[in-house]
Amino acid sequence: MNEIAALMKSMGQAAVSAAAQLAQADEATRNRALLGAAAALRAQRGAILAANAADVAGARAAGLGAALLDRLQLDEPRVEAMALGLEQVAQLPDPLGKVAAEWTRPNALRIQRVLVPLGVVGIIYESRPNVTADAGALCLKSGNAAILRGGSESGRSNAAIHACLRAGLAAAGLAAECIQLVPTADRAAVGEMLGGMRDYIDVLVPRGGRSLVARVQAEARVPVIGHLEGNCHVYVDRDADPQMARAIVLNSKLRRTGVCGAAETLLIDRGAPAALTQLLVAALLEAGCEVRADAGLRAQLGDARIRAAGEQDWYTEYLDAIIAAAFVDGVDGAIAHIARYGSSHTESIVTANGASAERFLARVDSAIVLHNASTQFADGGEFGMGAEIGISTDRFHARGPVGVEQLTSYKYVVRGSGQVRA
């Protein structure tokens, strides 16, 4: 067995033992670990920021793009947001032991469906060091042991944050192996998580670029919760309030261009007033966003700054200040466009017409659909989950923000009084 395989086997064995301990730990103990980790994040803020500065410098030297640098970079508000996220997770109701459903059979058997941990969760992620805190916290709250494998570009930051999680575990009397960070950037470690750890890892969660997630989904020999990309849409209906539409479009695209909930395509009702189209596109251009539009929109506006969109633009997750824009034939045209080109992540309709809104919300088959709200609300924290491991576009097990409850399975508890089957 080579060195990396031996390392990962050792981590897997330790995680299985830790998961058994966590599954039996009471809510107060798990919450104490979360609050201790939050306190450590604040106390070690300087060390975390110093480690992150070294990571960012290395990433710049390696030529990482602006979107990836934005995901990588930490500052004091982002560190504080991580600490607050841990505290919010601690305040969530305990999912373990929750009775999701119960009923009594005619033979008087009492049956309950009860939430239980998944076991060991492997998380493979790139760039974003806050995932170390979010993933560790959510696994801890839901009673799962975690094996975290961050990207090499964020290695120093991940290690500094992981040290704070370990401090919280120690303060609560829980094993350090409840949350492990893979200590090597060797890509062979990812290969082991995908194919060599079936005896130890119960589910994998990839969070990163298309190539990473596609590899995990193609090669993993355990169940995967993940999404390939966030090709998100905003549809502005003819009955939209112009100023509301302007605010939502700008926020959806430009609040943070590097997040998976950023809008990548603007769809405008062909029957909308020309002034509304002019308002939206001009606002994007003036904010520094490149607009790539279909022929009809370009012909109506006649603005030389608008570039022609090609077929590939409708599929593209830019993660940059670029947006594709097109006219569609009302709400049904928007639904059809999203069905053809979307990635089943997050879509928003802006309209004052309740019937159009309900049609959109019912017929668009994406993990998150919104009415009169920015796509950037596609976030577990904004959903009241405290944090998230990612936004799942899968239809199996978990869909949308993957928070505490999505990291549980269930078992059936059956109580009888001597019944035997005929």
C-alpha positions as a Markdown table, in Angstrom:
| # | Residue | x | y | z |
|---|---|---|---|---|
| 1 | Met | 0.0 | 0.0 | 0.0 |
| 2 | Asn | 1.4 | 3.4 | -0.9 |
| 3 | Glu | 1.9 | 6.3 | 1.5 |
| 4 | Ile | -1.3 | 8.2 | 0.4 |
| 5 | Ala | -3.5 | 5.1 | 0.5 |
| 6 | Ala | -2.2 | 4.3 | 4.0 |
| 7 | Leu | -2.8 | 7.9 | 5.2 |
| 8 | Met | -6.4 | 7.9 | 3.8 |
| 9 | Lys | -7.2 | 4.4 | 5.2 |
| 10 | Ser | -6.0 | 5.6 | 8.6 |
| 11 | Met | -8.2 | 8.7 | 8.4 |
| 12 | Gly | -11.1 | 6.6 | 7.3 |
| 13 | Gln | -10.8 | 4.2 | 10.2 |
| 14 | Ala | -10.5 | 7.1 | 12.7 |
| 15 | Ala | -13.6 | 8.8 | 11.1 |
| 16 | Val | -15.7 | 5.6 | 11.5 |
| 17 | Ser | -14.8 | 5.5 | 15.2 |
| 18 | Ala | -15.5 | 9.2 | 15.6 |
| 19 | Ala | -18.8 | 8.9 | 13.9 |
| 20 | Ala | -19.9 | 6.3 | 16.4 |
| 21 | Gln | -19.0 | 8.6 | 19.2 |
| 22 | Leu | -20.8 | 11.6 | 17.6 |
| 23 | Ala | -23.9 | 9.6 | 17.0 |
| 24 | Gln | -24.2 | 9.1 | 20.7 |
| 25 | Ala | -23.2 | 12.6 | 21.8 |
| 26 | Asp | -26.1 | 14.7 | 23.1 |
| 27 | Glu | -27.1 | 18.0 | 21.6 |
| 28 | Ala | -25.5 | 20.0 | 24.3 |
| 29 | Thr | -22.1 | 18.5 | 23.7 |
| 30 | Arg | -22.3 | 19.0 | 20.0 |
| 31 | Asn | -23.4 | 22.6 | 20.5 |
| 32 | Arg | -20.6 | 23.2 | 23.0 |
| 33 | Ala | -18.1 | 22.2 | 20.4 |
| 34 | Leu | -19.6 | 24.5 | 17.8 |
| 35 | Leu | -19.6 | 27.5 | 20.2 |
| 36 | Gly | -16.0 | 26.7 | 21.2 |
| 37 | Ala | -15.0 | 26.7 | 17.6 |
| 38 | Ala | -16.7 | 30.0 | 17.0 |
| 39 | Ala | -14.8 | 31.5 | 19.9 |
| 40 | Ala | -11.6 | 30.1 | 18.6 |
| 41 | Leu | -12.2 | 31.6 | 15.1 |
| 42 | Arg | -12.5 | 35.0 | 16.7 |
| 43 | Ala | -9.5 | 34.5 | 18.9 |
| 44 | Gln | -7.4 | 33.3 | 16.0 |
| 45 | Arg | -8.6 | 35.9 | 13.5 |
| 46 | Gly | -5.1 | 37.3 | 13.0 |
| 47 | Ala | -3.5 | 34.0 | 12.3 |
| 48 | Ile | -6.3 | 33.0 | 9.9 |
| 49 | Leu | -6.0 | 36.3 | 8.0 |
| 50 | Ala | -2.2 | 35.9 | 7.8 |
| 51 | Ala | -2.5 | 32.4 | 6.5 |
| 52 | Asn | -5.1 | 33.6 | 4.0 |
| 53 | Ala | -2.9 | 36.4 | 2.8 |
| 54 | Ala | -0.1 | 33.9 | 2.0 |
| 55 | Asp | -2.7 | 31.8 | 0.1 |
| 56 | Val | -3.9 | 34.8 | -1.9 |
| 57 | Ala | -0.4 | 35.9 | -2.8 |
| 58 | Gly | 0.4 | 32.4 | -4.0 |
| 59 | Ala | -2.8 | 32.2 | -6.0 |
| 60 | Arg | -2.1 | 35.6 | -7.7 |
| 61 | Ala | 1.4 | 34.4 | -8.6 |
| 62 | Ala | -0.2 | 31.3 | -10.1 |
| 63 | Gly | -2.5 | 33.4 | -12.2 |
| 64 | Leu | -5.8 | 32.5 | -10.7 |
| 65 | Gly | -8.7 | 34.6 | -12.1 |
| 66 | Ala | -10.7 | 37.3 | -10.3 |
| 67 | Ala | -13.6 | 35.0 | -9.5 |
| 68 | Leu | -11.5 | 32.4 | -7.8 |
| 69 | Leu | -9.5 | 35.0 | -5.9 |
| 70 | Asp | -12.8 | 36.5 | -4.6 |
| 71 | Arg | -13.8 | 33.0 | -3.4 |
| 72 | Leu | -10.4 | 32.5 | -1.8 |
| 73 | Gln | -9.9 | 35.8 | 0.0 |
| 74 | Leu | -10.9 | 36.4 | 3.6 |
| 75 | Asp | -11.2 | 39.6 | 5.6 |
| 76 | Glu | -12.4 | 40.4 | 9.1 |
| 77 | Pro | -16.1 | 40.5 | 8.1 |
| 78 | Arg | -15.8 | 37.1 | 6.4 |
| 79 | Val | -14.1 | 35.5 | 9.4 |
| 80 | Glu | -16.8 | 37.0 | 11.7 |
| 81 | Ala | -19.4 | 35.6 | 9.3 |
| 82 | Met | -17.9 | 32.1 | 9.7 |
| 83 | Ala | -18.0 | 32.5 | 13.5 |
| 84 | Leu | -21.6 | 33.7 | 13.4 |
| 85 | Gly | -22.5 | 30.8 | 11.1 |
| 86 | Leu | -21.2 | 28.3 | 13.7 |
| 87 | Glu | -23.3 | 30.0 | 16.4 |
| 88 | Gln | -26.4 | 29.9 | 14.1 |
| 89 | Val | -25.9 | 26.2 | 13.4 |
| 90 | Ala | -25.6 | 25.6 | 17.2 |
| 91 | Gln | -29.0 | 27.4 | 17.6 |
| 92 | Leu | -30.8 | 25.2 | 15.1 |
| 93 | Pro | -33.1 | 22.4 | 16.4 |
| 94 | Asp | -31.4 | 19.1 | 16.9 |
| 95 | Pro | -32.2 | 16.9 | 13.9 |
| 96 | Leu | -31.1 | 13.7 | 15.5 |
| 97 | Gly | -33.9 | 11.6 | 16.9 |
| 98 | Lys | -36.5 | 13.9 | 15.2 |
| 99 | Val | -39.6 | 11.9 | 14.3 |
| 100 | Ala | -40.3 | 12.8 | 10.7 |
| 101 | Ala | -43.5 | 10.7 | 10.5 |
| 102 | Glu | -45.4 | 8.2 | 12.7 |
| 103 | Trp | -48.5 | 6.0 | 12.4 |
| 104 | Thr | -50.2 | 3.0 | 13.9 |
| 105 | Arg | -51.1 | -0.1 | 11.9 |
| 106 | Pro | -54.4 | -2.0 | 12.3 |
| 107 | Asn | -52.5 | -4.7 | 14.3 |
| 108 | Ala | -51.4 | -1.9 | 16.8 |
| 109 | Leu | -47.8 | -1.8 | 15.7 |
| 110 | Arg | -46.5 | 1.8 | 16.2 |
| 111 | Ile | -44.1 | 2.9 | 13.5 |
| 112 | Gln | -41.9 | 6.0 | 13.5 |
| 113 | Arg | -39.5 | 7.3 | 10.9 |
| 114 | Val | -36.6 | 8.8 | 12.9 |
| 115 | Leu | -33.7 | 10.9 | 11.6 |
| 116 | Val | -30.2 | 9.6 | 12.1 |
| 117 | Pro | -26.7 | 10.6 | 10.9 |
| 118 | Leu | -25.4 | 9.5 | 7.5 |
| 119 | Gly | -22.1 | 8.4 | 9.1 |
| 120 | Val | -18.9 | 9.7 | 7.5 |
| 121 | Val | -19.2 | 12.5 | 5.1 |
| 122 | Gly | -16.3 | 13.3 | 2.7 |
| 123 | Ile | -16.2 | 16.9 | 1.4 |
| 124 | Ile | -13.9 | 17.8 | -1.6 |
| 125 | Tyr | -13.8 | 21.5 | -2.3 |
| 126 | Glu | -11.8 | 24.2 | -4.0 |
| 127 | Ser | -10.9 | 27.8 | -3.3 |
| 128 | Arg | -13.3 | 28.7 | -0.6 |
| 129 | Pro | -11.8 | 28.4 | 2.9 |
| 130 | Asn | -15.1 | 29.2 | 4.6 |
| 131 | Val | -16.3 | 25.7 | 3.4 |
| 132 | Thr | -13.9 | 24.3 | 6.1 |
| 133 | Ala | -15.9 | 25.9 | 8.8 |
| 134 | Asp | -19.4 | 25.5 | 7.2 |
| 135 | Ala | -18.9 | 21.8 | 6.4 |
| 136 | Gly | -17.3 | 20.9 | 9.7 |
| 137 | Ala | -20.1 | 22.7 | 11.6 |
| 138 | Leu | -22.9 | 21.1 | 9.7 |
| 139 | Cys | -21.5 | 17.6 | 9.9 |
| 140 | Leu | -20.9 | 18.1 | 13.7 |
| 141 | Lys | -24.4 | 19.3 | 14.3 |
| 142 | Ser | -25.9 | 16.4 | 12.4 |
| 143 | Gly | -23.8 | 13.8 | 14.1 |
| 144 | Asn | -21.6 | 13.0 | 11.2 |
| 145 | Ala | -17.8 | 12.6 | 11.1 |
| 146 | Ala | -16.2 | 14.7 | 8.4 |
| 147 | Ile | -13.2 | 14.2 | 6.2 |
| 148 | Leu | -12.4 | 17.5 | 4.5 |
| 149 | Arg | -10.2 | 17.8 | 1.4 |
| 150 | Gly | -9.7 | 21.5 | 0.4 |
| 151 | Gly | -7.9 | 22.9 | -2.6 |
| 152 | Ser | -4.1 | 23.4 | -2.6 |
| 153 | Glu | -4.6 | 27.1 | -3.2 |
| 154 | Ser | -6.4 | 27.5 | 0.2 |
| 155 | Gly | -4.2 | 25.1 | 2.2 |
| 156 | Arg | -2.9 | 27.5 | 4.8 |
| 157 | Ser | -6.3 | 29.1 | 5.4 |
| 158 | Asn | -8.0 | 25.7 | 5.7 |
| 159 | Ala | -5.4 | 24.5 | 8.2 |
| 160 | Ala | -5.9 | 27.6 | 10.3 |
| 161 | Ile | -9.7 | 27.3 | 10.4 |
| 162 | His | -9.5 | 23.6 | 11.0 |
| 163 | Ala | -7.3 | 24.2 | 14.1 |
| 164 | Cys | -10.2 | 26.3 | 15.5 |
| 165 | Leu | -12.7 | 23.4 | 14.8 |
| 166 | Arg | -10.4 | 21.0 | 16.7 |
| 167 | Ala | -10.2 | 23.5 | 19.6 |
| 168 | Gly | -14.0 | 23.4 | 19.8 |
| 169 | Leu | -14.1 | 19.6 | 19.7 |
| 170 | Ala | -11.5 | 19.5 | 22.5 |
| 171 | Ala | -13.4 | 21.9 | 24.6 |
| 172 | Ala | -16.5 | 19.7 | 24.4 |
| 173 | Gly | -14.6 | 16.5 | 25.1 |
| 174 | Leu | -15.1 | 15.1 | 21.6 |
| 175 | Ala | -12.4 | 13.3 | 19.5 |
| 176 | Ala | -10.4 | 15.4 | 17.2 |
| 177 | Glu | -11.1 | 12.9 | 14.5 |
| 178 | Cys | -14.7 | 14.0 | 14.3 |
| 179 | Ile | -13.5 | 16.6 | 11.8 |
| 180 | Gln | -10.4 | 15.7 | 9.9 |
| 181 | Leu | -8.6 | 17.8 | 7.2 |
| 182 | Val | -6.6 | 15.8 | 4.6 |
| 183 | Pro | -3.0 | 17.1 | 5.2 |
| 184 | Thr | -1.7 | 16.7 | 1.7 |
| 185 | Ala | -2.4 | 18.5 | -1.6 |
| 186 | Asp | -1.5 | 15.3 | -3.5 |
| 187 | Arg | -4.4 | 14.6 | -6.0 |
| 188 | Ala | -4.0 | 10.9 | -5.2 |
| 189 | Ala | -5.8 | 11.6 | -1.9 |
| 190 | Val | -8.9 | 12.6 | -3.9 |
| 191 | Gly | -8.6 | 9.4 | -5.9 |
| 192 | Glu | -8.6 | 7.4 | -2.6 |
| 193 | Met | -11.7 | 9.3 | -1.4 |
| 194 | Leu | -13.5 | 8.5 | -4.7 |
| 195 | Gly | -12.6 | 4.9 | -5.1 |
| 196 | Gly | -10.6 | 3.5 | -2.2 |
| 197 | Met | -12.6 | 4.3 | 0.9 |
| 198 | Arg | -16.0 | 2.6 | 0.4 |
| 199 | Asp | -15.6 | 0.9 | 3.8 |
| 200 | Tyr | -15.2 | 4.3 | 5.5 |
| 201 | Ile | -17.0 | 7.1 | 3.6 |
| 202 | Asp | -20.8 | 7.0 | 3.4 |
| 203 | Val | -21.4 | 10.0 | 1.1 |
| 204 | Leu | -19.3 | 12.5 | -0.8 |
| 205 | Val | -20.0 | 16.2 | -1.4 |
| 206 | Pro | -18.0 | 18.0 | -4.1 |
| 207 | Arg | -17.9 | 21.8 | -4.1 |
| 208 | Gly | -15.9 | 23.5 | -6.8 |
| 209 | Gly | -15.6 | 23.9 | -10.5 |
| 210 | Arg | -17.2 | 21.8 | -13.2 |
| 211 | Ser | -14.1 | 19.6 | -13.7 |
| 212 | Leu | -13.9 | 18.7 | -10.1 |
| 213 | Val | -17.6 | 17.9 | -9.7 |
| 214 | Ala | -17.8 | 16.0 | -13.0 |
| 215 | Arg | -14.8 | 13.9 | -11.9 |
| 216 | Val | -16.4 | 13.1 | -8.5 |
| 217 | Gln | -19.8 | 12.2 | -10.1 |
| 218 | Ala | -18.1 | 10.0 | -12.7 |
| 219 | Glu | -15.6 | 8.2 | -10.5 |
| 220 | Ala | -17.1 | 8.0 | -7.0 |
| 221 | Arg | -18.0 | 4.6 | -5.7 |
| 222 | Val | -20.2 | 6.0 | -2.9 |
| 223 | Pro | -23.3 | 8.2 | -3.2 |
| 224 | Val | -22.6 | 11.9 | -4.2 |
| 225 | Ile | -24.5 | 15.0 | -3.3 |
| 226 | Gly | -23.5 | 17.8 | -5.7 |
| 227 | His | -24.1 | 20.1 | -8.6 |
| 228 | Leu | -22.1 | 20.7 | -11.8 |
| 229 | Glu | -22.7 | 24.5 | -12.0 |
| 230 | Gly | -25.1 | 27.3 | -11.3 |
| 231 | Asn | -26.4 | 28.6 | -14.6 |
| 232 | Cys | -29.1 | 30.8 | -13.0 |
| 233 | His | -31.7 | 32.9 | -14.7 |
| 234 | Val | -33.7 | 36.0 | -14.0 |
| 235 | Tyr | -36.9 | 36.4 | -16.0 |
| 236 | Val | -38.4 | 39.9 | -16.1 |
| 237 | Asp | -42.1 | 39.7 | -17.1 |
| 238 | Arg | -44.1 | 42.4 | -18.9 |
| 239 | Asp | -45.9 | 43.1 | -15.6 |
| 240 | Ala | -42.7 | 43.7 | -13.6 |
| 241 | Asp | -42.2 | 46.9 | -11.6 |
| 242 | Pro | -39.3 | 48.6 | -13.4 |
| 243 | Gln | -37.4 | 49.7 | -10.4 |
| 244 | Met | -37.8 | 46.4 | -8.6 |
| 245 | Ala | -36.7 | 44.6 | -11.7 |
| 246 | Arg | -33.6 | 46.8 | -12.0 |
| 247 | Ala | -32.6 | 46.3 | -8.4 |
| 248 | Ile | -33.1 | 42.5 | -8.6 |
| 249 | Val | -31.2 | 42.1 | -11.9 |
| 250 | Leu | -28.2 | 44.1 | -10.6 |
| 251 | Asn | -28.1 | 42.3 | -7.3 |
| 252 | Ser | -28.6 | 38.9 | -8.9 |
| 253 | Lys | -25.7 | 39.4 | -11.3 |
| 254 | Leu | -23.2 | 41.7 | -9.5 |
| 255 | Arg | -23.5 | 41.5 | -5.7 |
| 256 | Arg | -20.9 | 38.7 | -6.0 |
| 257 | Thr | -20.2 | 37.4 | -9.4 |
| 258 | Gly | -18.2 | 34.3 | -8.2 |
| 259 | Val | -21.0 | 32.6 | -6.3 |
| 260 | Cys | -23.1 | 29.8 | -7.7 |
| 261 | Gly | -26.3 | 31.8 | -7.2 |
| 262 | Ala | -25.2 | 34.6 | -9.4 |
| 263 | Ala | -27.5 | 35.2 | -12.4 |
| 264 | Glu | -25.8 | 34.3 | -15.7 |
| 265 | Thr | -28.8 | 34.9 | -18.0 |
| 266 | Leu | -31.4 | 37.7 | -18.2 |
| 267 | Leu | -34.6 | 36.8 | -19.9 |
| 268 | Ile | -37.0 | 39.6 | -20.8 |
| 269 | Asp | -40.6 | 39.2 | -21.9 |
| 270 | Arg | -40.9 | 40.2 | -25.6 |
| 271 | Gly | -44.1 | 42.0 | -24.7 |
| 272 | Ala | -42.4 | 44.2 | -22.0 |
| 273 | Pro | -42.2 | 48.0 | -22.7 |
| 274 | Ala | -39.1 | 49.0 | -24.6 |
| 275 | Ala | -38.3 | 51.4 | -21.7 |
| 276 | Leu | -38.1 | 48.5 | -19.3 |
| 277 | Thr | -35.6 | 46.6 | -21.5 |
| 278 | Gln | -33.6 | 49.8 | -21.9 |
| 279 | Leu | -33.5 | 50.4 | -18.2 |
| 280 | Leu | -32.3 | 46.9 | -17.3 |
| 281 | Val | -29.6 | 46.7 | -20.0 |
| 282 | Ala | -28.3 | 50.2 | -19.4 |
| 283 | Ala | -28.1 | 49.6 | -15.7 |
| 284 | Leu | -25.9 | 46.5 | -16.3 |
| 285 | Leu | -23.7 | 48.3 | -18.7 |
| 286 | Glu | -23.2 | 51.3 | -16.5 |
| 287 | Ala | -22.3 | 49.0 | -13.6 |
| 288 | Gly | -19.5 | 47.5 | -15.7 |
| 289 | Cys | -21.2 | 44.3 | -16.7 |
| 290 | Glu | -20.6 | 43.0 | -20.2 |
| 291 | Val | -23.9 | 42.1 | -21.9 |
| 292 | Arg | -24.1 | 39.4 | -24.6 |
| 293 | Ala | -27.6 | 39.5 | -26.2 |
| 294 | Asp | -29.7 | 37.9 | -28.9 |
| 295 | Ala | -30.4 | 39.6 | -32.2 |
| 296 | Gly | -33.8 | 40.9 | -31.3 |
| 297 | Leu | -32.6 | 42.6 | -28.1 |
| 298 | Arg | -29.6 | 44.1 | -29.8 |
| 299 | Ala | -31.8 | 45.4 | -32.7 |
| 300 | Gln | -34.3 | 47.0 | -30.3 |
| 301 | Leu | -31.6 | 48.8 | -28.3 |
| 302 | Gly | -29.1 | 49.6 | -31.0 |
| 303 | Asp | -26.3 | 50.0 | -28.4 |
| 304 | Ala | -22.9 | 49.2 | -29.8 |
| 305 | Arg | -21.7 | 48.2 | -26.3 |
| 306 | Ile | -23.9 | 45.1 | -26.4 |
| 307 | Arg | -22.1 | 42.0 | -27.8 |
| 308 | Ala | -23.7 | 39.3 | -29.8 |
| 309 | Ala | -24.5 | 36.1 | -27.9 |
| 310 | Gly | -23.6 | 32.7 | -29.4 |
| 311 | Glu | -25.3 | 29.4 | -28.6 |
| 312 | Gln | -22.7 | 28.5 | -26.0 |
| 313 | Asp | -23.5 | 31.7 | -24.0 |
| 314 | Trp | -26.9 | 30.3 | -22.9 |
| 315 | Tyr | -25.1 | 27.4 | -21.3 |
| 316 | Thr | -22.3 | 29.3 | -19.6 |
| 317 | Glu | -21.7 | 29.9 | -15.9 |
| 318 | Tyr | -19.5 | 33.0 | -16.3 |
| 319 | Leu | -18.7 | 33.6 | -12.6 |
| 320 | Asp | -17.7 | 37.1 | -13.8 |
| 321 | Ala | -19.3 | 40.4 | -14.7 |
| 322 | Ile | -20.8 | 39.0 | -17.9 |
| 323 | Ile | -24.4 | 38.2 | -18.5 |
| 324 | Ala | -26.3 | 36.7 | -21.5 |
| 325 | Ala | -29.6 | 38.4 | -22.3 |
| 326 | Ala | -32.5 | 37.4 | -24.6 |
| 327 | Phe | -36.1 | 38.1 | -25.4 |
| 328 | Val | -38.6 | 35.2 | -24.7 |
| 329 | Asp | -42.3 | 34.9 | -25.5 |
| 330 | Gly | -43.8 | 35.5 | -22.0 |
| 331 | Val | -43.6 | 33.2 | -19.0 |
| 332 | Asp | -43.9 | 30.0 | -21.1 |
| 333 | Gly | -41.0 | 31.2 | -23.3 |
| 334 | Ala | -38.9 | 31.7 | -20.1 |
| 335 | Ile | -39.8 | 28.3 | -18.8 |
| 336 | Ala | -38.8 | 26.6 | -22.1 |
| 337 | His | -35.5 | 28.5 | -22.3 |
| 338 | Ile | -34.6 | 27.5 | -18.7 |
| 339 | Ala | -35.6 | 23.9 | -19.4 |
| 340 | Arg | -33.3 | 23.8 | -22.4 |
| 341 | Tyr | -30.3 | 25.6 | -21.1 |
| 342 | Gly | -30.4 | 25.7 | -17.3 |
| 343 | Ser | -28.6 | 23.7 | -14.8 |
| 344 | Ser | -31.5 | 23.2 | -12.4 |
| 345 | His | -30.0 | 25.5 | -9.8 |
| 346 | Thr | -31.8 | 28.8 | -9.1 |
| 347 | Glu | -34.3 | 30.9 | -11.2 |
| 348 | Ser | -36.2 | 34.0 | -10.4 |
| 349 | Ile | -39.3 | 35.7 | -11.9 |
| 350 | Val | -39.9 | 39.4 | -11.5 |
| 351 | Thr | -43.6 | 40.3 | -12.0 |
| 352 | Ala | -46.6 | 41.8 | -10.3 |
| 353 | Asn | -48.9 | 39.3 | -12.1 |
| 354 | Gly | -49.7 | 36.6 | -9.5 |
| 355 | Ala | -50.9 | 34.0 | -12.1 |
| 356 | Ser | -47.7 | 34.4 | -14.1 |
| 357 | Ala | -45.6 | 34.0 | -11.0 |
| 358 | Glu | -47.4 | 30.8 | -9.9 |
| 359 | Arg | -47.1 | 29.3 | -13.3 |
| 360 | Phe | -43.3 | 30.0 | -13.3 |
| 361 | Leu | -42.8 | 28.7 | -9.7 |
| 362 | Ala | -44.8 | 25.5 | -10.5 |
| 363 | Arg | -43.3 | 24.6 | -13.9 |
| 364 | Val | -39.6 | 25.6 | -13.6 |
| 365 | Asp | -37.9 | 22.4 | -12.4 |
| 366 | Ser | -34.9 | 23.8 | -10.5 |
| 367 | Ala | -33.8 | 23.4 | -6.9 |
| 368 | Ile | -34.7 | 26.9 | -6.0 |
| 369 | Val | -37.3 | 29.2 | -7.6 |
| 370 | Leu | -38.0 | 32.7 | -6.5 |
| 371 | His | -40.6 | 35.4 | -7.1 |
| 372 | Asn | -39.6 | 39.0 | -6.9 |
| 373 | Ala | -36.3 | 38.3 | -5.2 |
| 374 | Ser | -32.6 | 38.1 | -6.1 |
| 375 | Thr | -31.0 | 34.7 | -7.1 |
| 376 | Gln | -28.2 | 35.5 | -4.6 |
| 377 | Phe | -30.6 | 34.3 | -1.8 |
| 378 | Ala | -29.6 | 30.8 | -3.0 |
| 379 | Asp | -27.7 | 30.3 | 0.3 |
| 380 | Gly | -28.2 | 28.1 | 3.3 |
| 381 | Gly | -27.6 | 31.0 | 5.7 |
| 382 | Glu | -30.2 | 33.0 | 4.0 |
| 383 | Phe | -32.6 | 30.1 | 4.3 |
| 384 | Gly | -32.1 | 30.0 | 8.0 |
| 385 | Met | -29.9 | 26.9 | 8.0 |
| 386 | Gly | -26.9 | 28.7 | 9.5 |
| 387 | Ala | -24.7 | 27.5 | 6.8 |
| 388 | Glu | -24.6 | 25.0 | 3.9 |
| 389 | Ile | -22.2 | 22.6 | 2.3 |
| 390 | Gly | -23.5 | 23.5 | -1.1 |
| 391 | Ile | -26.5 | 23.8 | -3.3 |
| 392 | Ser | -27.5 | 20.4 | -4.6 |
| 393 | Thr | -29.2 | 20.1 | -8.0 |
| 394 | Asp | -29.6 | 16.3 | -7.5 |
| 395 | Arg | -33.1 | 14.9 | -7.2 |
| 396 | Phe | -32.0 | 12.0 | -5.0 |
| 397 | His | -31.8 | 12.5 | -1.2 |
| 398 | Ala | -31.1 | 16.2 | -1.0 |
| 399 | Arg | -32.0 | 19.2 | -3.3 |
| 400 | Gly | -31.2 | 22.9 | -2.8 |
| 401 | Pro | -29.1 | 24.1 | 0.1 |
| 402 | Val | -27.5 | 21.2 | 1.9 |
| 403 | Gly | -27.8 | 22.0 | 5.6 |
| 404 | Val | -28.1 | 20.0 | 8.9 |
| 405 | Glu | -31.3 | 18.1 | 8.1 |
| 406 | Gln | -30.1 | 17.2 | 4.6 |
| 407 | Leu | -27.1 | 15.5 | 6.1 |
| 408 | Thr | -29.3 | 12.9 | 7.9 |
| 409 | Ser | -30.9 | 9.7 | 6.8 |
| 410 | Tyr | -33.6 | 7.8 | 8.8 |
| 411 | Lys | -34.5 | 4.5 | 10.3 |
| 412 | Tyr | -37.8 | 3.0 | 11.2 |
| 413 | Val | -38.5 | 2.4 | 14.8 |
| 414 | Val | -41.3 | -0.1 | 15.3 |
| 415 | Arg | -42.9 | -0.7 | 18.8 |
| 416 | Gly | -45.1 | -3.7 | 19.4 |
| 417 | Ser | -46.8 | -5.6 | 22.2 |
| 418 | Gly | -46.2 | -9.2 | 21.2 |
| 419 | Gln | -47.4 | -9.2 | 17.6 |
| 420 | Val | -46.3 | -12.0 | 15.3 |
| 421 | Arg | -47.0 | -12.2 | 11.5 |
| 422 | Ala | -49.4 | -14.8 | 10.2 |
